[in-house]
Amino acid sequence: MRKSLGTVVLTLMVGVLIGAIFSEVLGLFLHEGSVAEQLFVRYVTFGPEINTWNLVIIEITFGFQVHFNLMSVIGVFVAAQMLRWYR
């Protein structure tokens, strides 16, 4: 059965969110600077530069950044497996 694009995107976003939550919880129990902390909690940032315009009465910020770490990748894999079995 073919999945809609919205279902696939939603599932992947939920996977990234689950991975980020597990990463934050795991970071509470790991020592700062340990190899496990660097592997599971630290992230790499991708995205364009964030621009901020200060127009005296309003400040506007444009841009986005995506943070990837190992737990996010694992979360996407788990979500993809759940999507595979979803009707």
N, C-alpha and C positions, 0 to 999 in steps of 0.2 A: 504494500500500500504506500502510495506516495505522500510525503509530508509537505505541508505548505511552508513557504519561506518564513512566514511569521512564527510558526511553531519551532522551526530550526533555530532562528535567531533568539527567540525567547528561551529555549532550552540551553543554548550556549551562554547566554547572559546569566542565567540562573547558575550554571556551572562555574562561571568565573566568580560570581558572588559567593557561592558555597566555598570555593577554594580560598577566597580572600578572608572569609570568616574563620575558616580553619587555620589559616596562616596567622591571623591575629591572636587566636586562642593559643596556638602552639608557641607563639612568641612570648607569651606570659610565663611559660615554664622553662624556656631555654636561657642559658647564660649569655650575656651580651658579648659578642665577639667570637663565640664558639663556631665551629665548622657547621654544626647543625643549624644554628641560627642564621648563618650566612646562606645556607642552602635553601632553607624553607621559608624564611621571613623576609630577607632582603629582596628588593625588586629592581627591575630595570624599567626605565621610563622611556616611552616612545610618544612622539606627537610633535606638532608644530609649537613654536614659541608662543607663549601666552602674552597677549598685548593688552595693556590697560590704558584707557583714555580718561584723563581727568578733565571734565568740562565744567569745572567750578561748582555747578549745582548738582551734577550727577557724575558718577564714575562708572564707566562701562568696561567690562573685561571680556575679551574674545579669546577663544582657544580651547583646546582640550588636551589631555595627556592620558595615556593608557599605561598602567603599571602591570608588568608581568612578573610572576615568580613561579617557582616549581609547583606550589600548591594550586595556583590558578590553572596551570596546565593539567594537573591531576583532576581538578574539579571539572574542567571541560571534557576530559576523557570519561569521567563518571556520568556526566550529563549526556554525552553522546551515546553511552551504553543504555541509559534510561530511555533516550529517544528511540533507540533501536527496538525496544520492547514495547513502546507506547503504541496503542492502537490509533 
